[in-house]
Amino acid sequence: MQQATPRSNKLVLIPGWNESAEDLRVLANGRSGIAGLAQEGYDHVVFGDGEGSLTDRIHQFGAFLADLKISEPHVFPVATLGYSAGGLINRGFLRAFPERAAEIAAVVQVGTPNWGLVTDNVALVLNAMHVSRSVIADLDIESKFMAWLNDTPGQWVPIPGSDNKRWVLDRAPWMMPTGIPAITILGRVPGCAVEGDELVDVRSGTLDGNLNHILIDDAHANHLNLSGMWSIVTWLLRRWSCDERVWPVVVNHAAEFLRARMPAYDSSAASNVGG
């Protein structure tokens, strides 16, 4: 008797800019006896190192998926989990190649600046992390890349009764192709001058509340702790220590989201298909 084809359990991890592909495997493999997404039954592959602008990386990701589809056609559609600028790549792929939307089952973003960063404020950190000039330019809140990704530019609007200004998009942004479930997971550090994870603010990460999102309120929920990564450079600059407190929360939220939309399966069942 012909049995139904089991759904794919393949998860593609997309590191942030200049982040180690191996470091991001913490979310899949776990650490210090704490389980990652692999424990939930999700197989994973990492979109590895590359270079160029974010547009270049989006096209490189498209080629990566094409190669994966040749070698493992049965794993499609896949889910993607993009950390930091990696979240712009998974979303940018769908913006650049809407005809390939069927290749993606679900999208998870972690600490992603969806409308960009005020790069003047974080230039020291970005330079210390060896982020290229082209990528810093793309990440800028006023960049052409961000206007393209969101299908709208924005502008700085004065806040009444204050000397400060607020970034406002000119119209409702493009978010995701219809039918593709997506979640963005963000940190919110109490007492932070701007609500967010000390690098990405909540308004950018959620496109001013338009994206489906989960906020992690924790004094340790800084940008690196969301992924379980550790960096001597950012520790020296911003005291971003790394511990086991926040990334497991990210794993739990991602697993719950994926479980409902892309149930993992026992891969041994695939051998019984058509039996």
ChimeraX commands (.cxc) that place a marker at each C-alpha (Angstrom):
marker #1 position 0.00,0.00,0.00 radius 0.5
marker #1 position 1.31,3.47,-0.92 radius 0.5
marker #1 position 2.12,5.45,2.20 radius 0.5
marker #1 position 2.16,9.22,2.49 radius 0.5
marker #1 position 5.53,10.84,1.99 radius 0.5
marker #1 position 6.86,12.03,5.36 radius 0.5
marker #1 position 7.42,15.75,5.69 radius 0.5
marker #1 position 10.95,17.11,5.64 radius 0.5
marker #1 position 12.72,17.85,8.90 radius 0.5
marker #1 position 15.62,19.77,7.35 radius 0.5
marker #1 position 16.61,23.06,8.97 radius 0.5
marker #1 position 19.04,25.43,7.25 radius 0.5
marker #1 position 21.00,27.60,9.70 radius 0.5
marker #1 position 22.14,31.00,8.40 radius 0.5
marker #1 position 24.84,32.70,10.50 radius 0.5
marker #1 position 25.09,36.44,10.90 radius 0.5
marker #1 position 27.75,38.43,9.13 radius 0.5
marker #1 position 31.25,37.13,9.89 radius 0.5
marker #1 position 29.82,34.74,12.47 radius 0.5
marker #1 position 31.28,31.27,12.64 radius 0.5
marker #1 position 29.08,28.69,10.96 radius 0.5
marker #1 position 30.21,26.23,13.63 radius 0.5
marker #1 position 29.20,28.55,16.47 radius 0.5
marker #1 position 25.61,28.68,15.25 radius 0.5
marker #1 position 25.39,24.88,15.52 radius 0.5
marker #1 position 24.85,25.42,19.27 radius 0.5
marker #1 position 21.18,26.04,18.49 radius 0.5
marker #1 position 20.99,22.68,16.75 radius 0.5
marker #1 position 23.39,20.50,18.73 radius 0.5
marker #1 position 23.01,22.06,22.15 radius 0.5
marker #1 position 25.75,22.52,24.73 radius 0.5
marker #1 position 26.63,21.76,28.35 radius 0.5
marker #1 position 24.07,18.98,28.48 radius 0.5
marker #1 position 21.29,21.26,27.19 radius 0.5
marker #1 position 19.51,19.97,24.10 radius 0.5
marker #1 position 19.25,21.85,20.82 radius 0.5
marker #1 position 16.85,21.51,17.91 radius 0.5
marker #1 position 18.40,18.20,16.82 radius 0.5
marker #1 position 16.88,16.69,19.96 radius 0.5
marker #1 position 13.50,17.70,18.53 radius 0.5
marker #1 position 14.16,15.58,15.44 radius 0.5
marker #1 position 15.38,18.33,13.13 radius 0.5
marker #1 position 18.32,17.57,10.89 radius 0.5
marker #1 position 20.36,20.64,10.01 radius 0.5
marker #1 position 22.83,22.05,7.56 radius 0.5
marker #1 position 24.68,25.37,7.82 radius 0.5
marker #1 position 24.90,27.93,5.04 radius 0.5
marker #1 position 28.62,28.50,5.38 radius 0.5
marker #1 position 31.04,31.33,5.07 radius 0.5
marker #1 position 30.86,33.77,2.17 radius 0.5
marker #1 position 31.60,37.34,1.30 radius 0.5
marker #1 position 30.24,40.41,-0.42 radius 0.5
marker #1 position 27.25,42.60,0.22 radius 0.5
marker #1 position 24.00,41.30,1.66 radius 0.5
marker #1 position 22.65,41.14,-1.88 radius 0.5
marker #1 position 25.63,38.96,-2.82 radius 0.5
marker #1 position 24.92,36.71,0.15 radius 0.5
marker #1 position 21.27,36.38,-0.83 radius 0.5
marker #1 position 22.29,35.14,-4.28 radius 0.5
marker #1 position 24.89,32.83,-2.73 radius 0.5
marker #1 position 22.14,31.43,-0.51 radius 0.5
marker #1 position 19.95,30.86,-3.55 radius 0.5
marker #1 position 22.76,28.85,-5.16 radius 0.5
marker #1 position 23.29,26.95,-1.89 radius 0.5
marker #1 position 19.63,25.90,-1.82 radius 0.5
marker #1 position 19.76,24.91,-5.49 radius 0.5
marker #1 position 22.74,22.64,-4.80 radius 0.5
marker #1 position 20.99,21.18,-1.75 radius 0.5
marker #1 position 17.92,20.46,-3.85 radius 0.5
marker #1 position 20.06,18.51,-6.32 radius 0.5
marker #1 position 21.79,16.46,-3.62 radius 0.5
marker #1 position 18.80,16.02,-1.28 radius 0.5
marker #1 position 15.57,16.73,-3.18 radius 0.5
marker #1 position 13.52,14.81,-0.61 radius 0.5
marker #1 position 14.24,17.35,2.17 radius 0.5
marker #1 position 12.31,20.17,0.50 radius 0.5
marker #1 position 10.66,22.36,1.50 radius 0.5
marker #1 position 13.16,23.27,4.23 radius 0.5
marker #1 position 12.88,25.57,7.22 radius 0.5
marker #1 position 15.41,28.36,7.72 radius 0.5
marker #1 position 16.78,29.87,10.90 radius 0.5
marker #1 position 18.70,33.09,10.36 radius 0.5
marker #1 position 20.63,34.76,13.14 radius 0.5
marker #1 position 21.25,38.54,13.07 radius 0.5
marker #1 position 22.06,39.56,9.47 radius 0.5
marker #1 position 21.42,35.92,8.54 radius 0.5
marker #1 position 17.75,36.65,9.14 radius 0.5
marker #1 position 17.93,39.30,6.42 radius 0.5
marker #1 position 19.30,36.67,4.05 radius 0.5
marker #1 position 16.45,34.21,4.63 radius 0.5
marker #1 position 13.89,36.98,4.20 radius 0.5
marker #1 position 15.82,38.59,1.33 radius 0.5
marker #1 position 15.90,35.29,-0.57 radius 0.5
marker #1 position 12.10,35.23,-0.61 radius 0.5
marker #1 position 11.98,38.89,-1.64 radius 0.5
marker #1 position 14.45,38.36,-4.50 radius 0.5
marker #1 position 13.08,35.00,-5.68 radius 0.5
marker #1 position 9.33,34.86,-4.98 radius 0.5
marker #1 position 8.99,32.11,-7.59 radius 0.5
marker #1 position 11.04,29.86,-5.28 radius 0.5
marker #1 position 8.86,30.35,-2.21 radius 0.5
marker #1 position 7.75,26.71,-2.37 radius 0.5
marker #1 position 11.27,25.71,-1.30 radius 0.5
marker #1 position 10.73,27.24,2.17 radius 0.5
marker #1 position 8.38,25.68,4.72 radius 0.5
marker #1 position 8.93,28.14,7.58 radius 0.5
marker #1 position 11.20,31.02,8.57 radius 0.5
marker #1 position 12.73,31.69,11.97 radius 0.5
marker #1 position 14.72,34.85,12.66 radius 0.5
marker #1 position 16.80,35.50,15.78 radius 0.5
marker #1 position 17.97,39.02,16.64 radius 0.5
marker #1 position 17.44,40.29,13.10 radius 0.5
marker #1 position 17.44,44.05,12.30 radius 0.5
marker #1 position 14.60,43.93,9.77 radius 0.5
marker #1 position 14.62,47.63,9.01 radius 0.5
marker #1 position 18.31,48.07,9.72 radius 0.5
marker #1 position 20.56,49.71,12.29 radius 0.5
marker #1 position 21.59,53.25,13.01 radius 0.5
marker #1 position 25.11,52.29,12.02 radius 0.5
marker #1 position 26.69,55.48,13.40 radius 0.5
marker #1 position 25.70,54.27,16.87 radius 0.5
marker #1 position 27.15,50.76,16.50 radius 0.5
marker #1 position 30.01,51.36,14.05 radius 0.5
marker #1 position 32.66,50.58,16.67 radius 0.5
marker #1 position 31.13,47.17,17.41 radius 0.5
marker #1 position 30.57,46.34,13.74 radius 0.5
marker #1 position 34.12,47.32,12.80 radius 0.5
marker #1 position 35.52,45.29,15.69 radius 0.5
marker #1 position 33.53,42.28,14.44 radius 0.5
marker #1 position 35.21,42.77,11.03 radius 0.5
marker #1 position 31.92,43.44,9.28 radius 0.5
marker #1 position 32.76,44.67,5.79 radius 0.5
marker #1 position 32.05,48.22,4.69 radius 0.5
marker #1 position 29.56,47.01,2.08 radius 0.5
marker #1 position 27.57,45.11,4.69 radius 0.5
marker #1 position 27.63,48.00,7.17 radius 0.5
marker #1 position 26.29,50.20,4.35 radius 0.5
marker #1 position 23.51,47.67,3.65 radius 0.5
marker #1 position 22.62,47.41,7.33 radius 0.5
marker #1 position 22.15,51.16,7.66 radius 0.5
marker #1 position 18.55,52.06,8.38 radius 0.5
marker #1 position 18.51,54.53,5.45 radius 0.5
marker #1 position 20.16,52.20,2.92 radius 0.5
marker #1 position 18.82,51.28,-0.51 radius 0.5
marker #1 position 19.06,47.63,0.51 radius 0.5
marker #1 position 16.65,48.13,3.42 radius 0.5
marker #1 position 14.26,50.16,1.26 radius 0.5
marker #1 position 14.31,47.29,-1.28 radius 0.5
marker #1 position 13.87,44.53,1.31 radius 0.5
marker #1 position 10.89,46.23,2.95 radius 0.5
marker #1 position 9.52,47.72,-0.27 radius 0.5
marker #1 position 9.50,51.14,1.32 radius 0.5
marker #1 position 11.96,53.76,2.53 radius 0.5
marker #1 position 11.44,55.64,5.76 radius 0.5
marker #1 position 12.24,58.96,7.34 radius 0.5
marker #1 position 13.19,60.51,10.65 radius 0.5
marker #1 position 10.19,62.21,12.25 radius 0.5
marker #1 position 10.52,64.61,15.22 radius 0.5
marker #1 position 9.04,63.36,18.48 radius 0.5
marker #1 position 6.70,66.03,19.88 radius 0.5
marker #1 position 8.07,67.63,23.03 radius 0.5
marker #1 position 11.53,66.13,22.52 radius 0.5
marker #1 position 14.75,66.89,20.67 radius 0.5
marker #1 position 14.83,63.27,19.46 radius 0.5
marker #1 position 13.53,61.80,16.22 radius 0.5
marker #1 position 11.80,58.53,15.45 radius 0.5
marker #1 position 12.27,56.37,12.35 radius 0.5
marker #1 position 8.97,55.80,10.51 radius 0.5
marker #1 position 8.43,53.76,7.35 radius 0.5
marker #1 position 6.65,55.62,4.56 radius 0.5
marker #1 position 4.09,52.84,4.13 radius 0.5
marker #1 position 3.29,49.32,5.31 radius 0.5
marker #1 position 6.35,47.12,4.66 radius 0.5
marker #1 position 6.69,43.93,2.66 radius 0.5
marker #1 position 7.18,41.16,5.17 radius 0.5
marker #1 position 6.92,37.64,3.73 radius 0.5
marker #1 position 5.22,35.83,0.85 radius 0.5
marker #1 position 1.67,34.82,1.65 radius 0.5
marker #1 position 1.43,31.38,3.16 radius 0.5
marker #1 position 4.95,31.11,4.61 radius 0.5
marker #1 position 4.84,31.07,8.41 radius 0.5
marker #1 position 7.53,33.18,10.07 radius 0.5
marker #1 position 8.58,34.21,13.55 radius 0.5
marker #1 position 11.24,36.62,14.76 radius 0.5
marker #1 position 12.73,36.09,18.22 radius 0.5
marker #1 position 14.25,39.13,19.91 radius 0.5
marker #1 position 15.93,39.96,23.19 radius 0.5
marker #1 position 14.82,42.84,25.37 radius 0.5
marker #1 position 17.34,43.82,28.02 radius 0.5
marker #1 position 15.77,45.74,30.93 radius 0.5
marker #1 position 17.12,49.25,31.35 radius 0.5
marker #1 position 18.54,49.40,27.84 radius 0.5
marker #1 position 18.52,52.98,26.47 radius 0.5
marker #1 position 16.67,51.75,23.38 radius 0.5
marker #1 position 14.30,48.81,23.82 radius 0.5
marker #1 position 16.10,45.79,22.41 radius 0.5
marker #1 position 19.10,43.47,22.77 radius 0.5
marker #1 position 21.75,46.24,22.94 radius 0.5
marker #1 position 22.32,46.04,19.17 radius 0.5
marker #1 position 18.96,45.42,17.49 radius 0.5
marker #1 position 15.99,47.39,18.76 radius 0.5
marker #1 position 12.54,45.86,18.96 radius 0.5
marker #1 position 10.98,48.26,16.45 radius 0.5
marker #1 position 13.54,47.26,13.80 radius 0.5
marker #1 position 13.29,43.56,14.57 radius 0.5
marker #1 position 9.50,43.52,14.38 radius 0.5
marker #1 position 9.10,46.13,11.62 radius 0.5
marker #1 position 7.32,48.32,14.17 radius 0.5
marker #1 position 5.22,45.42,15.40 radius 0.5
marker #1 position 4.15,44.13,12.00 radius 0.5
marker #1 position 6.12,40.86,12.09 radius 0.5
marker #1 position 4.98,37.90,14.18 radius 0.5
marker #1 position 7.41,37.97,17.09 radius 0.5
marker #1 position 8.44,36.71,20.51 radius 0.5
marker #1 position 10.33,38.88,23.00 radius 0.5
marker #1 position 12.70,37.44,25.59 radius 0.5
marker #1 position 12.89,39.76,28.60 radius 0.5
marker #1 position 16.11,39.03,30.45 radius 0.5
marker #1 position 19.12,40.98,31.65 radius 0.5
marker #1 position 21.24,38.41,29.79 radius 0.5
marker #1 position 19.24,38.62,26.53 radius 0.5
marker #1 position 21.91,40.54,24.64 radius 0.5
marker #1 position 22.57,40.00,20.97 radius 0.5
marker #1 position 25.22,37.29,21.29 radius 0.5
marker #1 position 23.51,35.37,24.07 radius 0.5
marker #1 position 20.48,34.86,21.81 radius 0.5
marker #1 position 22.61,32.52,19.70 radius 0.5
marker #1 position 24.86,31.17,22.46 radius 0.5
marker #1 position 27.90,32.71,20.78 radius 0.5
marker #1 position 30.85,34.22,22.60 radius 0.5
marker #1 position 33.27,36.84,21.29 radius 0.5
marker #1 position 36.26,38.34,23.09 radius 0.5
marker #1 position 35.89,41.51,21.03 radius 0.5
marker #1 position 32.30,42.22,21.98 radius 0.5
marker #1 position 32.93,41.14,25.58 radius 0.5
marker #1 position 35.64,43.77,25.85 radius 0.5
marker #1 position 33.54,46.43,24.14 radius 0.5
marker #1 position 30.08,45.77,25.53 radius 0.5
marker #1 position 30.48,43.17,28.30 radius 0.5
marker #1 position 28.44,40.67,26.28 radius 0.5
marker #1 position 29.20,37.56,28.26 radius 0.5
marker #1 position 28.04,34.17,27.06 radius 0.5
marker #1 position 26.17,31.72,29.25 radius 0.5
marker #1 position 23.55,28.99,29.04 radius 0.5
marker #1 position 20.64,31.15,30.17 radius 0.5
marker #1 position 19.10,32.62,27.01 radius 0.5
marker #1 position 19.91,30.52,23.94 radius 0.5
marker #1 position 17.94,27.52,25.33 radius 0.5
marker #1 position 14.91,29.81,25.53 radius 0.5
marker #1 position 15.43,30.66,21.84 radius 0.5
marker #1 position 15.62,26.92,21.05 radius 0.5
marker #1 position 12.37,26.27,22.93 radius 0.5
marker #1 position 10.52,29.04,21.12 radius 0.5
marker #1 position 11.87,27.95,17.72 radius 0.5
marker #1 position 11.01,24.31,18.40 radius 0.5
marker #1 position 7.46,25.16,19.44 radius 0.5
marker #1 position 6.99,27.28,16.32 radius 0.5
marker #1 position 8.44,24.66,13.95 radius 0.5
marker #1 position 6.66,21.75,15.64 radius 0.5
marker #1 position 3.29,23.29,14.82 radius 0.5
marker #1 position 4.14,24.12,11.21 radius 0.5
marker #1 position 6.77,21.63,10.13 radius 0.5
marker #1 position 6.49,18.48,12.25 radius 0.5
marker #1 position 9.70,16.53,12.50 radius 0.5
marker #1 position 9.57,12.87,11.59 radius 0.5
marker #1 position 11.57,9.70,12.06 radius 0.5
marker #1 position 13.75,9.63,8.93 radius 0.5
marker #1 position 13.65,5.82,8.96 radius 0.5
marker #1 position 10.03,6.12,7.86 radius 0.5
marker #1 position 11.23,7.35,4.51 radius 0.5
marker #1 position 12.48,3.87,3.66 radius 0.5
marker #1 position 8.92,2.55,3.97 radius 0.5
marker #1 position 7.41,4.96,1.46 radius 0.5
marker #1 position 5.96,3.05,-1.46 radius 0.5
marker #1 position 6.37,-0.22,0.39 radius 0.5
marker link #1:1,2 radius 0.2
marker link #1:2,3 radius 0.2
marker link #1:3,4 radius 0.2
marker link #1:4,5 radius 0.2
marker link #1:5,6 radius 0.2
marker link #1:6,7 radius 0.2
marker link #1:7,8 radius 0.2
marker link #1:8,9 radius 0.2
marker link #1:9,10 radius 0.2
marker link #1:10,11 radius 0.2
marker link #1:11,12 radius 0.2
marker link #1:12,13 radius 0.2
marker link #1:13,14 radius 0.2
marker link #1:14,15 radius 0.2
marker link #1:15,16 radius 0.2
marker link #1:16,17 radius 0.2
marker link #1:17,18 radius 0.2
marker link #1:18,19 radius 0.2
marker link #1:19,20 radius 0.2
marker link #1:20,21 radius 0.2
marker link #1:21,22 radius 0.2
marker link #1:22,23 radius 0.2
marker link #1:23,24 radius 0.2
marker link #1:24,25 radius 0.2
marker link #1:25,26 radius 0.2
marker link #1:26,27 radius 0.2
marker link #1:27,28 radius 0.2
marker link #1:28,29 radius 0.2
marker link #1:29,30 radius 0.2
marker link #1:30,31 radius 0.2
marker link #1:31,32 radius 0.2
marker link #1:32,33 radius 0.2
marker link #1:33,34 radius 0.2
marker link #1:34,35 radius 0.2
marker link #1:35,36 radius 0.2
marker link #1:36,37 radius 0.2
marker link #1:37,38 radius 0.2
marker link #1:38,39 radius 0.2
marker link #1:39,40 radius 0.2
marker link #1:40,41 radius 0.2
marker link #1:41,42 radius 0.2
marker link #1:42,43 radius 0.2
marker link #1:43,44 radius 0.2
marker link #1:44,45 radius 0.2
marker link #1:45,46 radius 0.2
marker link #1:46,47 radius 0.2
marker link #1:47,48 radius 0.2
marker link #1:48,49 radius 0.2
marker link #1:49,50 radius 0.2
marker link #1:50,51 radius 0.2
marker link #1:51,52 radius 0.2
marker link #1:52,53 radius 0.2
marker link #1:53,54 radius 0.2
marker link #1:54,55 radius 0.2
marker link #1:55,56 radius 0.2
marker link #1:56,57 radius 0.2
marker link #1:57,58 radius 0.2
marker link #1:58,59 radius 0.2
marker link #1:59,60 radius 0.2
marker link #1:60,61 radius 0.2
marker link #1:61,62 radius 0.2
marker link #1:62,63 radius 0.2
marker link #1:63,64 radius 0.2
marker link #1:64,65 radius 0.2
marker link #1:65,66 radius 0.2
marker link #1:66,67 radius 0.2
marker link #1:67,68 radius 0.2
marker link #1:68,69 radius 0.2
marker link #1:69,70 radius 0.2
marker link #1:70,71 radius 0.2
marker link #1:71,72 radius 0.2
marker link #1:72,73 radius 0.2
marker link #1:73,74 radius 0.2
marker link #1:74,75 radius 0.2
marker link #1:75,76 radius 0.2
marker link #1:76,77 radius 0.2
marker link #1:77,78 radius 0.2
marker link #1:78,79 radius 0.2
marker link #1:79,80 radius 0.2
marker link #1:80,81 radius 0.2
marker link #1:81,82 radius 0.2
marker link #1:82,83 radius 0.2
marker link #1:83,84 radius 0.2
marker link #1:84,85 radius 0.2
marker link #1:85,86 radius 0.2
marker link #1:86,87 radius 0.2
marker link #1:87,88 radius 0.2
marker link #1:88,89 radius 0.2
marker link #1:89,90 radius 0.2
marker link #1:90,91 radius 0.2
marker link #1:91,92 radius 0.2
marker link #1:92,93 radius 0.2
marker link #1:93,94 radius 0.2
marker link #1:94,95 radius 0.2
marker link #1:95,96 radius 0.2
marker link #1:96,97 radius 0.2
marker link #1:97,98 radius 0.2
marker link #1:98,99 radius 0.2
marker link #1:99,100 radius 0.2
marker link #1:100,101 radius 0.2
marker link #1:101,102 radius 0.2
marker link #1:102,103 radius 0.2
marker link #1:103,104 radius 0.2
marker link #1:104,105 radius 0.2
marker link #1:105,106 radius 0.2
marker link #1:106,107 radius 0.2
marker link #1:107,108 radius 0.2
marker link #1:108,109 radius 0.2
marker link #1:109,110 radius 0.2
marker link #1:110,111 radius 0.2
marker link #1:111,112 radius 0.2
marker link #1:112,113 radius 0.2
marker link #1:113,114 radius 0.2
marker link #1:114,115 radius 0.2
marker link #1:115,116 radius 0.2
marker link #1:116,117 radius 0.2
marker link #1:117,118 radius 0.2
marker link #1:118,119 radius 0.2
marker link #1:119,120 radius 0.2
marker link #1:120,121 radius 0.2
marker link #1:121,122 radius 0.2
marker link #1:122,123 radius 0.2
marker link #1:123,124 radius 0.2
marker link #1:124,125 radius 0.2
marker link #1:125,126 radius 0.2
marker link #1:126,127 radius 0.2
marker link #1:127,128 radius 0.2
marker link #1:128,129 radius 0.2
marker link #1:129,130 radius 0.2
marker link #1:130,131 radius 0.2
marker link #1:131,132 radius 0.2
marker link #1:132,133 radius 0.2
marker link #1:133,134 radius 0.2
marker link #1:134,135 radius 0.2
marker link #1:135,136 radius 0.2
marker link #1:136,137 radius 0.2
marker link #1:137,138 radius 0.2
marker link #1:138,139 radius 0.2
marker link #1:139,140 radius 0.2
marker link #1:140,141 radius 0.2
marker link #1:141,142 radius 0.2
marker link #1:142,143 radius 0.2
marker link #1:143,144 radius 0.2
marker link #1:144,145 radius 0.2
marker link #1:145,146 radius 0.2
marker link #1:146,147 radius 0.2
marker link #1:147,148 radius 0.2
marker link #1:148,149 radius 0.2
marker link #1:149,150 radius 0.2
marker link #1:150,151 radius 0.2
marker link #1:151,152 radius 0.2
marker link #1:152,153 radius 0.2
marker link #1:153,154 radius 0.2
marker link #1:154,155 radius 0.2
marker link #1:155,156 radius 0.2
marker link #1:156,157 radius 0.2
marker link #1:157,158 radius 0.2
marker link #1:158,159 radius 0.2
marker link #1:159,160 radius 0.2
marker link #1:160,161 radius 0.2
marker link #1:161,162 radius 0.2
marker link #1:162,163 radius 0.2
marker link #1:163,164 radius 0.2
marker link #1:164,165 radius 0.2
marker link #1:165,166 radius 0.2
marker link #1:166,167 radius 0.2
marker link #1:167,168 radius 0.2
marker link #1:168,169 radius 0.2
marker link #1:169,170 radius 0.2
marker link #1:170,171 radius 0.2
marker link #1:171,172 radius 0.2
marker link #1:172,173 radius 0.2
marker link #1:173,174 radius 0.2
marker link #1:174,175 radius 0.2
marker link #1:175,176 radius 0.2
marker link #1:176,177 radius 0.2
marker link #1:177,178 radius 0.2
marker link #1:178,179 radius 0.2
marker link #1:179,180 radius 0.2
marker link #1:180,181 radius 0.2
marker link #1:181,182 radius 0.2
marker link #1:182,183 radius 0.2
marker link #1:183,184 radius 0.2
marker link #1:184,185 radius 0.2
marker link #1:185,186 radius 0.2
marker link #1:186,187 radius 0.2
marker link #1:187,188 radius 0.2
marker link #1:188,189 radius 0.2
marker link #1:189,190 radius 0.2
marker link #1:190,191 radius 0.2
marker link #1:191,192 radius 0.2
marker link #1:192,193 radius 0.2
marker link #1:193,194 radius 0.2
marker link #1:194,195 radius 0.2
marker link #1:195,196 radius 0.2
marker link #1:196,197 radius 0.2
marker link #1:197,198 radius 0.2
marker link #1:198,199 radius 0.2
marker link #1:199,200 radius 0.2
marker link #1:200,201 radius 0.2
marker link #1:201,202 radius 0.2
marker link #1:202,203 radius 0.2
marker link #1:203,204 radius 0.2
marker link #1:204,205 radius 0.2
marker link #1:205,206 radius 0.2
marker link #1:206,207 radius 0.2
marker link #1:207,208 radius 0.2
marker link #1:208,209 radius 0.2
marker link #1:209,210 radius 0.2
marker link #1:210,211 radius 0.2
marker link #1:211,212 radius 0.2
marker link #1:212,213 radius 0.2
marker link #1:213,214 radius 0.2
marker link #1:214,215 radius 0.2
marker link #1:215,216 radius 0.2
marker link #1:216,217 radius 0.2
marker link #1:217,218 radius 0.2
marker link #1:218,219 radius 0.2
marker link #1:219,220 radius 0.2
marker link #1:220,221 radius 0.2
marker link #1:221,222 radius 0.2
marker link #1:222,223 radius 0.2
marker link #1:223,224 radius 0.2
marker link #1:224,225 radius 0.2
marker link #1:225,226 radius 0.2
marker link #1:226,227 radius 0.2
marker link #1:227,228 radius 0.2
marker link #1:228,229 radius 0.2
marker link #1:229,230 radius 0.2
marker link #1:230,231 radius 0.2
marker link #1:231,232 radius 0.2
marker link #1:232,233 radius 0.2
marker link #1:233,234 radius 0.2
marker link #1:234,235 radius 0.2
marker link #1:235,236 radius 0.2
marker link #1:236,237 radius 0.2
marker link #1:237,238 radius 0.2
marker link #1:238,239 radius 0.2
marker link #1:239,240 radius 0.2
marker link #1:240,241 radius 0.2
marker link #1:241,242 radius 0.2
marker link #1:242,243 radius 0.2
marker link #1:243,244 radius 0.2
marker link #1:244,245 radius 0.2
marker link #1:245,246 radius 0.2
marker link #1:246,247 radius 0.2
marker link #1:247,248 radius 0.2
marker link #1:248,249 radius 0.2
marker link #1:249,250 radius 0.2
marker link #1:250,251 radius 0.2
marker link #1:251,252 radius 0.2
marker link #1:252,253 radius 0.2
marker link #1:253,254 radius 0.2
marker link #1:254,255 radius 0.2
marker link #1:255,256 radius 0.2
marker link #1:256,257 radius 0.2
marker link #1:257,258 radius 0.2
marker link #1:258,259 radius 0.2
marker link #1:259,260 radius 0.2
marker link #1:260,261 radius 0.2
marker link #1:261,262 radius 0.2
marker link #1:262,263 radius 0.2
marker link #1:263,264 radius 0.2
marker link #1:264,265 radius 0.2
marker link #1:265,266 radius 0.2
marker link #1:266,267 radius 0.2
marker link #1:267,268 radius 0.2
marker link #1:268,269 radius 0.2
marker link #1:269,270 radius 0.2
marker link #1:270,271 radius 0.2
marker link #1:271,272 radius 0.2
marker link #1:272,273 radius 0.2
marker link #1:273,274 radius 0.2
marker link #1:274,275 radius 0.2
view
